[in-house]
Amino acid sequence: MDSLKTEIKSLASKIQEEVVSIRRNIHLHPELSNEEVKTAEFISQKLTEWEIPHSTKIAGNGICVLLKGELSGEKVIAIRGELDALPIYEKNEVSYKSCNQGVMHACGHDVHSAALLGTLRILQQLKSHWGGTIKAIFQPAEEKLPGGGSVMIANGILKNPKPDSILALHVFPTLEYGKVGFREGQYMASCDELFITVTGKGGHAAMPGEYNNPLFISARLLNAYENLIEEIKTQTIPTVIAFGKITGAGATNVIPDEVKIEGTFRTMDEVWRKTIHEKLKSIAKKIAVETSSTIEVKIAIGYPCLYNNPSITTQSKKAAQNFLGKENVVDIPLRMTSDDFAFYSHEIPGCYFRLGTRNEERGIISPVHTATFDIEEKALETATGTMAWIALQLLNSQ
């Protein structure tokens, strides 16, 4: 196995320049969720060029690869990467700066897709050394509800053949390049969007007896929700309820008929998640009765909690330690962010780990979802080699 590890490291280094070029091409031409037509075409062209069999246009712009080893083996390991970008104006002055104004790969999905292609390139060249099947999933629309992962699952991506487990990596700009991070069990939060409409009665501000001000009712509602937030802090389950937008289209002397409030709700437990849904609705119902108003609470159900299967994650972590050295594999804390990889992790055993992309010496330190996000591209060599090695360890495990 040491010779195979050496060969993987050699191949990861050999294809690094090509993988960087692929990443830059995807970064240069970002596309929003469900619009990743050219991105998918580019990836398909690369797979065809490398003679890697694949299917296209799954759940929109998704791609599925079935790469079989030449040795005997029945195991199926899936690896997922995403295609979509974000509606952000890029501020980086680099040769691969987005040419689609207002759209940017600010969450690293260009990295994930390029790394997955590189991993497949390595595994393809080593087919005589392994058995079983690698199922690579290039997924659209991770950034937009209901999440491309859920749509691909509904379209049968986890069938024919069904994977025994699934892997994914994600850029991590707080971790230095050359390193990766793992966490067993619960890792990331569920994510629901809150849309609340408070309807009172509008009118002339000078006639308080003739209107029922929805702004005051909204303030009362938000105050009640703030009390709920304080109550939740006494619980052991990490939970976030936050409101980032309130719109009441009145004027200094015009009371509007309605106010709209938007926010987010995140937590780490699915049962608790449903409990808070009911609390949000019951608080609104009580205040509506007390204020003779109507309050509609719409909860857009988003991604579930992301759970890393302990066994698969432990195996993956040990494989990474063996490949990179223990000093380059770290434990990572819970995060209240979310990812639609969670849908896969509720269907089959999964491991979602982090790829260090930070380089302070070069000023590459910006967080994801910002206009200056970028990566140290040496991290791509870490990504392709590590993912290929982990996948082979899982294929060979009992």
C-alpha positions, 0 to 999 in steps of 0.5 A: 500500500505504501507504493500505491500511496507514493503513486497517488502523491506522484500523480497528484503532483503531476496533474496539479497544473491541469487541475489548477487550470480547470479550477481557474476556468470554472472560476472565470465563468461562474453560473448561479444555481440551476443555471450551470449549463456551461459549467456542466458542459465543460466538466463533461468535455473533460470527462469525455477527453479522459474517456471517463463514462458519465451521464449528464442533465441529471436533476437539471445540470447534474453529472454522474460518473461510474468509474470501475476498478479492474480488480474484483470488488462490490463496494461503491463509494460516492464522492460529491462536488458542486457546480453553482456560484453566488450572486456576488461581485468579485473584487479580486484582481486576478487573471481568473477573475469572474467575467460574469459580473455579479456572479462569483465562485465565493464558496469554493465550488469551483475548487470542489469540482476541479478537485473531484475531476482531479481525483477521478483522473488519479483513480482512472490511471490506477484502475488496475490497483483497485476494485469496486466502483467510484460514483462521482456526483457533480451536483447543481444548486447547492446554494438554493433551496430546496438544494440540488442534493435533495433533487438529485436524490429524488431523481435516483442518484443514490440508486443503481448502484447504491453507494455504501458511503459518500464523501465530500470536501469543502474549502476552509479558509481558516485552515492553512493549506496542506491541512484537512479537518474532520469531525465525527457525528453532528457537524453542521446545522439545519437551515430554514428560512422564515418569512412573516407577514404582519397585517394590520390596518393602514391609514393616515398617521394623524388618525390613530383611531382609524388604523392598527399599526403593523409596525408596532405589532411587528415590534411586539412580535420581534420582542417576543421572539427575542425572549424566545431566543434568550430562553433557547440559550439555556438549552444544550442544543446549539440554535440560532434564530435571527432576523435580517430584514423588515419591510413596512412600505409606509411613510412619515405620515402613512401607516402601511397595511402590512409589514414583512419580516425575513430571517433564518432558523438553524439548529443541530437537532431534528426533533428540536427543529420541529419544536421551534417551528411550532413555538414560532407559529404559536407566539405569532398566533397569540400576538395576532389575537391580542392585537386584532391582526393577522400574522402569517408565519411561513417556514421554508424548510431547508437543509437538515442537520449534517451528520458525519457517520462516526465509522466512515469519518474515523476511517477517512480521518485515519486515511488522511493522517496516513497520507498527509501526516497526523500533524496535517489533520485537525479536529474541527468544531461544530458550525452553525452554517449548513450544506445540502450534503446533509441530505445525502448524510441522512440517506447513507453513511457520509463524511464531509471534511474540510480542506485548508485553503489559507495562506497568510503570507500571500494574503489569502485569508478572506472568508467564503461568501465574500467578494475577496474570497480566494484559495491557495491553489496548492491546496488542490494537490492536497485535495486530489491526492487525499480524496483518492487515497481515502476513497481507496481505503474505503473501497478496501475496508471490510 
